[in-house]
Amino acid sequence: MNSVNVAMALTLAALTATAAQAQYLDVRVVRVTSVGHIEVSDGGGRYAVTLPQLDAPRGCHGDISTKWAQQFVPAGTMLKWLPDPRDPRLVLEIAGANIDYLRAALSAGAATVSLKSDLQEVWQPYQDAASHSKIGLWAECSVEDPFERAGREAGIAKRLLYAVALTESGRQGAPFPWTLNVEGQGYFYPSRQDAHHALVTFLKRGARSIDVGIMQVNLLYNGSRFKDTWQALDPYTNIRVAADILKDNFARENDVARAVAHYHSRTPWRGASYLQRVSNNYQRSALLNTTIAKDPK
């Protein structure tokens, strides 16, 4: 049984929901574009249902997430839809039980609770259960080398991106993704969840200058390049944002050395020191596979 079917089986075994039938509209699924965006029809018109309570992952986990949604509510599935702007719901009936789509998606690890949702505390336990079970987006997935992909998409050499990563978050000879630098103090965490919890805590305490993730992207200056703090810790997204920063620097400076130096600092002596460290790691990276460290110890 593949991971999607396992997650679906766990969902069906664990979840039932009672729908207030009088409040719901009967609709049929027309198309699923992502876990949080479903096009439906009531026979008289089509409607785009957006679920603001959910955030869909990207990269390899985004593919898993969308595939789960497309299999869980394929085109033609009959649903009950509650078009509430604050807390819209979709409910489907399986084997005589009413299944809440939001609970199913979170429990299957197909989505995360949106940090923008004012109902975060209601949905968080379902996400936590999936995280604990390491299913869906909480599981490891084998995909294309993130340095290769981000470099190709941004037009930046993979080897240079890896050298910058080694300089920024190197741990035991490889870049490490679950790391923060807060006001000059570095922290390493055993998981993405732990790093994210710490990041949110630091922000709530008023910390301003925080470098995040495998490429140590500074949220004060480049936080707007991420959808949210959870995405900022995604290794591929973090690498891709760093590649875009380097690309922007090169467009402005028209010089690779200055573009790399300015990734760290525009202060000449700081930039020069950083450039030397990247150069050293660039030479080393020719002998290394572009792996990511798994253990913070």
VENKAVEN-V879372 format. One record per residue. N is the residue number from 1. RES is the residue in one letter. PSI is psi in whole degrees, 0 to 359 (none if undefined). Layout:
BEGIN
n=N res=RES psi=PSI
n=N res=RES psi=PSI
END
This chain:
BEGIN
n=1 res=M psi=128
n=2 res=N psi=173
n=3 res=S psi=326
n=4 res=V psi=315
n=5 res=N psi=325
n=6 res=V psi=313
n=7 res=A psi=320
n=8 res=M psi=320
n=9 res=A psi=319
n=10 res=L psi=320
n=11 res=T psi=312
n=12 res=L psi=328
n=13 res=A psi=330
n=14 res=A psi=337
n=15 res=L psi=133
n=16 res=T psi=151
n=17 res=A psi=148
n=18 res=T psi=120
n=19 res=A psi=138
n=20 res=A psi=92
n=21 res=Q psi=325
n=22 res=A psi=336
n=23 res=Q psi=348
n=24 res=Y psi=150
n=25 res=L psi=141
n=26 res=D psi=122
n=27 res=V psi=163
n=28 res=R psi=137
n=29 res=V psi=128
n=30 res=V psi=314
n=31 res=R psi=143
n=32 res=V psi=116
n=33 res=T psi=333
n=34 res=S psi=175
n=35 res=V psi=332
n=36 res=G psi=8
n=37 res=H psi=113
n=38 res=I psi=130
n=39 res=E psi=130
n=40 res=V psi=166
n=41 res=S psi=141
n=42 res=D psi=15
n=43 res=G psi=333
n=44 res=G psi=343
n=45 res=G psi=169
n=46 res=R psi=146
n=47 res=Y psi=140
n=48 res=A psi=112
n=49 res=V psi=118
n=50 res=T psi=132
n=51 res=L psi=95
n=52 res=P psi=348
n=53 res=Q psi=342
n=54 res=L psi=147
n=55 res=D psi=131
n=56 res=A psi=134
n=57 res=P psi=165
n=58 res=R psi=183
n=59 res=G psi=214
n=60 res=C psi=323
n=61 res=H psi=333
n=62 res=G psi=322
n=63 res=D psi=317
n=64 res=I psi=317
n=65 res=S psi=311
n=66 res=T psi=320
n=67 res=K psi=320
n=68 res=W psi=312
n=69 res=A psi=319
n=70 res=Q psi=330
n=71 res=Q psi=328
n=72 res=F psi=320
n=73 res=V psi=70
n=74 res=P psi=164
n=75 res=A psi=135
n=76 res=G psi=346
n=77 res=T psi=134
n=78 res=M psi=133
n=79 res=L psi=161
n=80 res=K psi=128
n=81 res=W psi=126
n=82 res=L psi=102
n=83 res=P psi=62
n=84 res=D psi=120
n=85 res=P psi=327
n=86 res=R psi=320
n=87 res=D psi=65
n=88 res=P psi=146
n=89 res=R psi=149
n=90 res=L psi=131
n=91 res=V psi=135
n=92 res=L psi=154
n=93 res=E psi=126
n=94 res=I psi=123
n=95 res=A psi=39
n=96 res=G psi=359
n=97 res=A psi=141
n=98 res=N psi=122
n=99 res=I psi=122
n=100 res=D psi=120
n=101 res=Y psi=320
n=102 res=L psi=313
n=103 res=R psi=320
n=104 res=A psi=314
n=105 res=A psi=316
n=106 res=L psi=320
n=107 res=S psi=335
n=108 res=A psi=358
n=109 res=G psi=28
n=110 res=A psi=354
n=111 res=A psi=168
n=112 res=T psi=160
n=113 res=V psi=129
n=114 res=S psi=133
n=115 res=L psi=346
n=116 res=K psi=350
n=117 res=S psi=132
n=118 res=D psi=3
n=119 res=L psi=24
n=120 res=Q psi=319
n=121 res=E psi=332
n=122 res=V psi=319
n=123 res=W psi=342
n=124 res=Q psi=319
n=125 res=P psi=327
n=126 res=Y psi=321
n=127 res=Q psi=317
n=128 res=D psi=323
n=129 res=A psi=319
n=130 res=A psi=320
n=131 res=S psi=316
n=132 res=H psi=325
n=133 res=S psi=351
n=134 res=K psi=51
n=135 res=I psi=162
n=136 res=G psi=230
n=137 res=L psi=348
n=138 res=W psi=352
n=139 res=A psi=159
n=140 res=E psi=147
n=141 res=C psi=141
n=142 res=S psi=116
n=143 res=V psi=181
n=144 res=E psi=145
n=145 res=D psi=121
n=146 res=P psi=330
n=147 res=F psi=320
n=148 res=E psi=312
n=149 res=R psi=310
n=150 res=A psi=320
n=151 res=G psi=317
n=152 res=R psi=316
n=153 res=E psi=325
n=154 res=A psi=349
n=155 res=G psi=31
n=156 res=I psi=137
n=157 res=A psi=132
n=158 res=K psi=318
n=159 res=R psi=323
n=160 res=L psi=317
n=161 res=L psi=318
n=162 res=Y psi=323
n=163 res=A psi=320
n=164 res=V psi=318
n=165 res=A psi=317
n=166 res=L psi=321
n=167 res=T psi=322
n=168 res=E psi=318
n=169 res=S psi=20
n=170 res=G psi=134
n=171 res=R psi=120
n=172 res=Q psi=40
n=173 res=G psi=9
n=174 res=A psi=152
n=175 res=P psi=146
n=176 res=F psi=128
n=177 res=P psi=333
n=178 res=W psi=65
n=179 res=T psi=147
n=180 res=L psi=152
n=181 res=N psi=114
n=182 res=V psi=112
n=183 res=E psi=39
n=184 res=G psi=355
n=185 res=Q psi=124
n=186 res=G psi=145
n=187 res=Y psi=137
n=188 res=F psi=142
n=189 res=Y psi=154
n=190 res=P psi=343
n=191 res=S psi=165
n=192 res=R psi=320
n=193 res=Q psi=316
n=194 res=D psi=318
n=195 res=A psi=320
n=196 res=H psi=318
n=197 res=H psi=317
n=198 res=A psi=318
n=199 res=L psi=312
n=200 res=V psi=319
n=201 res=T psi=315
n=202 res=F psi=318
n=203 res=L psi=318
n=204 res=K psi=330
n=205 res=R psi=356
n=206 res=G psi=8
n=207 res=A psi=137
n=208 res=R psi=309
n=209 res=S psi=101
n=210 res=I psi=122
n=211 res=D psi=134
n=212 res=V psi=134
n=213 res=G psi=192
n=214 res=I psi=330
n=215 res=M psi=5
n=216 res=Q psi=51
n=217 res=V psi=129
n=218 res=N psi=122
n=219 res=L psi=333
n=220 res=L psi=319
n=221 res=Y psi=334
n=222 res=N psi=14
n=223 res=G psi=331
n=224 res=S psi=348
n=225 res=R psi=348
n=226 res=F psi=152
n=227 res=K psi=320
n=228 res=D psi=179
n=229 res=T psi=330
n=230 res=W psi=316
n=231 res=Q psi=328
n=232 res=A psi=335
n=233 res=L psi=355
n=234 res=D psi=123
n=235 res=P psi=311
n=236 res=Y psi=312
n=237 res=T psi=319
n=238 res=N psi=317
n=239 res=I psi=319
n=240 res=R psi=319
n=241 res=V psi=317
n=242 res=A psi=319
n=243 res=A psi=320
n=244 res=D psi=322
n=245 res=I psi=315
n=246 res=L psi=320
n=247 res=K psi=317
n=248 res=D psi=319
n=249 res=N psi=318
n=250 res=F psi=320
n=251 res=A psi=326
n=252 res=R psi=320
n=253 res=E psi=335
n=254 res=N psi=36
n=255 res=D psi=123
n=256 res=V psi=317
n=257 res=A psi=314
n=258 res=R psi=325
n=259 res=A psi=318
n=260 res=V psi=314
n=261 res=A psi=319
n=262 res=H psi=348
n=263 res=Y psi=328
n=264 res=H psi=311
n=265 res=S psi=146
n=266 res=R psi=355
n=267 res=T psi=121
n=268 res=P psi=311
n=269 res=W psi=326
n=270 res=R psi=316
n=271 res=G psi=321
n=272 res=A psi=318
n=273 res=S psi=318
n=274 res=Y psi=316
n=275 res=L psi=322
n=276 res=Q psi=318
n=277 res=R psi=320
n=278 res=V psi=319
n=279 res=S psi=317
n=280 res=N psi=316
n=281 res=N psi=332
n=282 res=Y psi=320
n=283 res=Q psi=319
n=284 res=R psi=323
n=285 res=S psi=341
n=286 res=A psi=339
n=287 res=L psi=359
n=288 res=L psi=152
n=289 res=N psi=148
n=290 res=T psi=70
n=291 res=T psi=164
n=292 res=I psi=132
n=293 res=A psi=142
n=294 res=K psi=334
n=295 res=D psi=127
n=296 res=P psi=350
n=297 res=K psi=none
END
